[in-house]
Amino acid sequence: MTQRQRRPPRRWADLSGRQRAVLLTLGSVQLSLAVTAWTDLARRRPAEVNGRKAVWAAVIAVNWIGPAAYFRWGRRR
């Protein structure tokens, strides 16, 4: 059997201008969500958070899913 040849990973220079813009936009949105979630978490009292604040701080670091989970399930209303 022959080994399947793998393509080398794409580099920033290989991307088109549009692809770069999309990646920068998505990265900015992701970072904004995480910073907003961490700021909200820091300002809340422990009684206003479902679970331990340290755990939620770590969960928020998980791309996209973490901040969304915090805003959905981490805060008490």
N, C-alpha and C positions, 0 to 999 in steps of 0.2 A: 504494500500500500504506500501511496505517496502522502507526504504530509501536506496538509492544506496550508497554502501560503497565507500569512496574515498581512494585512495592510498596516503600514506604520500609523501611529495615531496622528490625527490632524493637529497641526500647529496653528497658532494664532495667525501667522502670516498666510496660511492656506485658506483662511476664511474670507468670504466676500464682505464688502462693507455692510451689507444688510444683515448678514449672519452675525457680524461683530456687534452691530447695534442691538439686535435681538438679545444676544447673550448679556450685554451690558445692562439692558433694561430689565431683564429677568433677574439678574444678580442684584440690581439696585432694589427691586421690589422685595426680593427675599431678605436682603439685609435690613430694609426698612421694617418689614414685618417682625423680624427677630428683635431689633432694637426697641420697637414699640412694645412688644410683649415683655421684654426684660424690664423696661421702664415701668410698665404697669405693675409687674410683679414686685418690683422693688418698692413701689409706693403703697402697696396694699399691706394691711396688717395680716398676720398669719390666720386670723379668724375669717378673713375674707377670701381665703384660698382653699380649694378642695385638695387636701394633701399637704405634703411638706414643700416649702418654698424651694429648698435646695434641689429636690427632684424635678420640680417644674422648670427650674433654671437650666438643668441639664437637658430636659426634653425639648425646650425651646431651641436648643442648638441643632436639633435634627432638621435638616432642610425642609422647608415648606410645611411639612406635617407637624412639626413641633409647635410653631406659633399658632397654627390653626387649631391644634388640639388644646392648647392653653386657652385661647379665646373661647373655645366651645365648652370645654369641661373643667378647666382649671380655676375659673373665677366663680365665686358665689355671688349671686345677685342680691 
